Amino acid sequence: MPIYQPPSRRRGGDVKLDVAEGGQILDLETAVKDGILGGGGGGGLVSCGGAEKLDLTKIIEELESVEVVPSVFICPISLEPMQDPVTLCTGQTYERANIVKWFSFGHYTCPTTMQELWDESITPNKTLHQLIHSWFSQKYLAMKKRSEDVQGRALELLETLKKVKGQARVQTLKQLRQVVNTHGSAKRTTVDNGGVALISSLLGPFTSHAVGSEAIGTLVNLDLSSDSKSNLMQPAKISLMVDMLNEGSMETKINCAKLIETLIQGKDFDSEIVSSLSLVVGLLRLVKDKRHPDGVLPALSLLHAMCSHKCVKNSAMSVGAVPQLVEVLPSLNNECLEFCLCILENLSTIPEGRLALKECPSTIPNLVRLLMKVSEGCTQLALSILWVVCKLSPEEGASMAVEAGLAAKLLLVIQSGCDSVLKQRASELLKLCSLNYTATLFISKCKLTRTIQ
């Protein structure tokens, strides 16, 4: 059980605090008066007017993200804020429910000091309870006021957006975007008051990139209904997003990729809309852009979401996606790597994809290096692609794979604790590779010692 070491306390229900400046010991009322616990300077305990009627449990739940709570408010047993503090004869204060539970286990000691109790009674610490309630009530009311201010600001900006044009529209969108991206209450207010439809209406064939960038930067952080998604999937709007994905700033490119993926998730859509060569080219540029690694994951994620559709696969093949994706494999982190392998496996399901994988000189060596190196999922995807390549060209592919150390890696897979289906695929691939060699030559080609090292 965690034990928190609180400041020293006086008996009789009043708590004393250790204050940094000069080590001065203060009681609660003095602490509040001097503003040490966030109270005002008017003397006495903080008064919140009608705030006393607020439910403390609800307040604490809604203030999960509140700044650090004063340690004197924390129960040493649960390390959570106290709502019904009681003090023992040792002068230590605990949440009532926690200390009663402690006693129910047969403990007759003070949890913090481990002193035996000479008096088992517990005394409500009314002063501390009042201060806890006042402190949290102040924070709660301040939070509500900030939230109301932010909501009002969002409504004001939406009304302004209906009237302005040109540079004023760009500035209004920029301000709305900042408010929405910073405050959850502003997001809800914007959605509930028709903000999504209003912002979406600004996107079209004649929209400037300045307006489009701010609009998309706002929409990507809002909850979109199915109707909103259908509206945004209009060809003219998608075309604008594709243009900005190719020509906008890096932040705009990333936002466009994220928004398009949001639009095509979880619903049937016209795949022709997202199969344009410009979109695939723009995403591949993001994947290969070493100067901006933040764009790689959104680009691969969208490509992965799109590549289940045949027309998108055809577009990807026509712009040489396979060799470009194969070449970046060694530089990807684990999350990106799995997306990239999924895309390549998807492309391997069509003849053009299989041929492109076979003809790319880096396919086999790059995939062999990934076996048993990253994750079981990546190993499975790499094996699936290697199987396709070696099956397409048994002599050439299998020979190149064995030279790259595939046989040794396959033996490691078979002897590992991997999934049985994965082991079966490894065995089949190992058998396929061995067909082109005598037993002695094949064993010498395994290079098992070098692979383990």
N, C-alpha and C positions, 0 to 999 in steps of 0.2 A: 504494500500500500504506500503510495507516495506521501511523503511528509514534507510540508512546506514550513520553512523557518520564518515566522512572522516577526515584526518588531516586538520589543518587550511591551507588556501591558500592565496596567494597574488593576487591582481587584475592585469590585464594586460596580462593574459594568461599564466604566469609562475606559477608553482606549487611549494609549499614548503613542506618539509617532516619533521615530528618529528622523530628524531633518538634517540634510547635508551641511547647511551653512552653520559651522561652529558646533555641530552636534547637539543643538538645542532640543530639549524634549517639550513637545507641545501636546495639549489635549485636542479633542476633535473640534470644539468650538473655535479655539484659537486658530487651528489649521484652516478652517473654512473662512474665518474672518480675514486671514492674511492671504487667502487665495491659493494656499498650497495644494488643496484638492480640487481646485477649479471653481470654488465658490466666489461670491462677490465680496466686496470690502465693506458691506454695510453692517457687519457685526452679527453675532449669533448664527444659528443654523440657517441654511439656505431655505427660502420660502419659494415654492413654485406655484402658489395660488391654487388653482384647481388641479394641479398635477398630482396632489396626494391621492386623488381618486383613480389615477392611472394604475393598471395592474402591473406590478413589478415583474412578474414572470413574463408577461407579454413584452414588456419593455426590453428586458435582457435578451429575449429571443430575437427581437427585431434589431438589436444593436450588436449583432455578432461581429461586425467589422469595426466596432468602436476602438479608439486608441487604447493603450495599455490601462487596465483598471488598477487603481491604487491597491497596493498589496494588502492594506488593512481591511479591504473588502473581501478578500479571498479566504475561503475556508481551507485550513491546512490539510484537511482530509481529502476533499474532492478536487481542490485547486480550482474551484468554480466560485463565482460571486455568491455571497450569502444573501438569502432573502429573509431568513428568520434567525438572526444571530443570537446565540446564548453563551454565557460565560461560566466557566467552571471555577471551583475554589482556588485553582492555581493561577487564575487571572487570564487564562487562554480562552479565546472565543472561537466557536465553531458554528456551522449550520446545524440547527436543531436535529433535523432528520439524520444527519451523518453521525453526530455524537450519540444519539439514541441507538443507532444501529451498532456503533462501536460497543456500547454497553451490553447490547443484546448478545454479543459474541462472548460475554463473560469477562470482558476487560474492565478493570476498575482502576485504570491509570489514565493520566493525561496523555493523549496521543503524541503531542509535540515534545513535552518534557519527560515523559515516561514516569513522572512522579505518581506515587500511590495517592489516591484521593482520600482526604480526611473528611470530606463532606460530598456526598453524591448528588446534591441538589444542583440544578442548572438555573441560571438567572437570565431572563430575557435582557438583552442589551439594547434597550430602547433608543438610546442616543445613537448608537452605530446604525441601527435599523433606519432611523430617520435620515441620517446622513447618506446612507446607501440609496434610499429611495429618492432623496433630493438630487443626488449627483446623477443618477441614471435618468431621472425625469428631465433634468436640464439637458442632458445629451439627447434624449429622445425628442424633446420639443424643438431643440435646435436642428436636429436631423429633419423633422417634419417641415420646419420652416424653409430649410434649404431645398427640400424636395418640392414644396409648393412654389418656391421662387423659380426653380428650374423648369417645372411644368408650365408656369406662366410664361417664361422666356421662350419655351418651345412653341407654345400657342401663338405668341406674338410674332415669331419668325415665320411660322406657317402662313399667318395672315399677310405678312409683308411679302412673302414669296409669291402670293397670288397677284400682286400689283406691279412688282418691279421687273425690269428687263435689263439686258446688257450687263455691264460690270456690276451694277447694283445687285442683280440676280446672283452673280458669282459670289459676291461678298455675303449675301444672305444665306446662300447654301453652305458656304464655308463655316459661318457661325452656327448654323443648325447642325452641321456635321460634328462640330466640336462638342456641342451640348449633348447630342444624341450619343456620341461615342464615349462620353465621360460619365453620364448619369443614366442609370436604369430607368428611373421614373420618367425621364425625357423620352426614352425609347417608347415606353408604353403610351405616353401622351400623344406622341407623333403618330403611332399606329392607330390609336383609338379615335383620332380626329381627322382621319382621311389623309394623313401625311404621305403614305406609301403611294396612293393613287396620284396625288398632286406631284410628287417628285418624279414618278414614272412618266407622267404626261410631258415632262420636259425633255424626255429622250426621244430622238427621232432622227431622220436623215439630215436635218438642217441644224442639229444641235452642235454648238461649238465644243471643242474638247475641254475647255475650261469649265463649262457648265456640266458636261458629262462626267468629268473626273470627280467633281464634288458630289454630284447626284449619286453616282455609283458608290463612292466612298461612304455615303450615308446609308443607302439601301442595303449594302452588304452586311450592315450591323443591325438591321431590323428584322423582326419576325414577319415573314411573308406568307399570306394566305394562298390557297390554291388559285383563287381568282387573280391575285396579284402576280403570281408566277406566270399564269397564262397570258396576262397582259404584257408582261416583260418579255415573253417568248415570241413576240411579234418579230418578223424578219427584219424590219427596219431598226428595231431596238437592238437586236442581237448583232446586226451588222455594225452598228455604232460601237458596241462593246468590243467586237473583233478589231475594228480599226484602232481603238484606243489601246487594246492589248498589244498591238504591234508598234504603235507610235507614241504612247503616253509615257509618263514617268514610271519608274520601277514600282512605286506604290500603286499607281493606277493600273498597271499591268497585273499586279497581284490581286487587286480588288476585282478586276474584270474576270480573272480566272475563278476566283472564289464565288462570285455572283453567278456566273454561268453554271458552275457545278451545283450551286444551290437550286437553280431553276430546273435542272434535269434530274434531280434526285427524287426517288420515291414516286414517280409518275411516268406514264407513257408520254412520249413527246415525239415530235417529228424530227427524226435523226438527220434529215436532209438539212435542217436549219443549222446544225453544228458540225456539218461535215465539210465546210468550206476549207479550201487549201490554206487560206490566209490564217484561219484559226489554228490549224495544226502546225503551220510554220511558226507562228508566233509562240506557241507553247514549246516547241522544240528549241527555239532561241532562248527562252527562259531557262530551260533545262540545262543548256550548254553555257549560260552566262556565269563565268567563274567570279566575276566582280560582284555579283549580287546573289549569294547563295540562298537568300530568303525566298527567292522566286521559284526554286527548284521543286519544293514539295507541292505548292499549289498547282503548278503546271503538270506535274506527273499525276497528281490526284485527279485532275480534270481529264487528262488523256486516258487514264484508267477507266473513269466513268463513261467516257465516250466510246472506247474501243470495243465494246460488246456489240456494236452495230456495224454491219458489213460495209455500209457506205463510208463510215469513218475509217475502217481498216483500209479500204481502197485508197482513200485520200492520204492516209499515213504512208502507204506504200509508194504512192506517186511522188511524194516529196522526200523519199529516202530515209524514212524514220528508223528503220532497223539498224543500219550501221551507226547512225548518230546515237541511238540509245545504247548500243553495245559498247561504244567507245567511252561513254561516261560512267559505265558500271563501276570501275575501280575507284572513282572519286566520290561516290554516293555514301551517305550515312545509312544506317540500317533501315530506317523508316522509308526513305526514298528508294532504297534498293529493292524492297519488296514490291513497291508500286511499279518500278521499272521492269522487274522480272515478270510481273503479272501482265503488263502491256505486251512484252515480247512473246509471252506464252500465247496471249490472245492472237497476236499477229501470226503465230506459227500454225494457226488453224486454217489458214488459207494458203493455196499453192504459192502465191507470190511471196508471202511471208517466209515460208519454209525455204524457198530458193534464196531469198536475201540473207537469211541466217547462215545458210550453207556457204554462200559466196563471200561473206564477211570474214576476213582472216583472223579477226580478234574474237569471234564468237566462242570458239571452243576453249582457247586458253583463258579468257576472262571468266567463263562459266565454271571451268574446272577449279579455278582458284577459290570460288565461292563455296564449294562443297565442304560441309562440316566446319565452316568458318564463321558464319553469321548466326543463322537460326535454322531450325528444322524446316520452317516454312520456305526460307530461301533455298535450302538444299533441295527441297521437293520441286520447286519451280525450275531451278537450274537443271535438275535431272530430267524433268519433262521436256525442256527445250533441247538438251543434249540428245535425248532419245530420238526426237524428231530429226535432228541434223544427221545423226549417225545412221538412222534407218533410211534416210533419203539417199545417202551415199556411203554404203557399208564399208567399202574398201578405203576410200580416201578419208572419210570422216572418222571411222574407227581408228585408222592408223594415226591420224593427227591427234585424236583424243588420247590414245595410249602414250604417244610421245610427250603430250602435255602433262602426263601423270594421272590420267583419269582412272586407270585400273587400280592404282594404289588407293586413291580416294574412295573408290567404290568398295574396296575391301574394308576400309574403315567404316563406311556406312553400314555394311552388312554386319560387322562385329559390334556396332554401337547399340545403344538402347533406343534407337529411333523406332518410329511407327512401322508395323509389319508391312503395310502397303509400300512404304518407302523402301524398305529392305528388298521387297520383291522386285520393285522397279530397278533397283541397283543391281540385283542379280541378273535380271534380263539384259541390262545394258552391258554388264561384264561379259555375259555369254556372247552377246553380239560382237563385242570388241575382240574376243578371243578367237573368233572363227577365221581370222586372217593370219594367224600365227601358229607355229608349232608350239607344243606345250613348253619346251625349254626356252624358246625365244620370248614367248609371252610372259613367262615368269620373270625373265631378265628385264623385260620392258616395264614391269610394274613399278620399279624404283621405290619400293615401299619405305626403305630406310630414309631416303631423301625427303619423301612426302611427310613422314612423321616429324622429322626435324623442322 
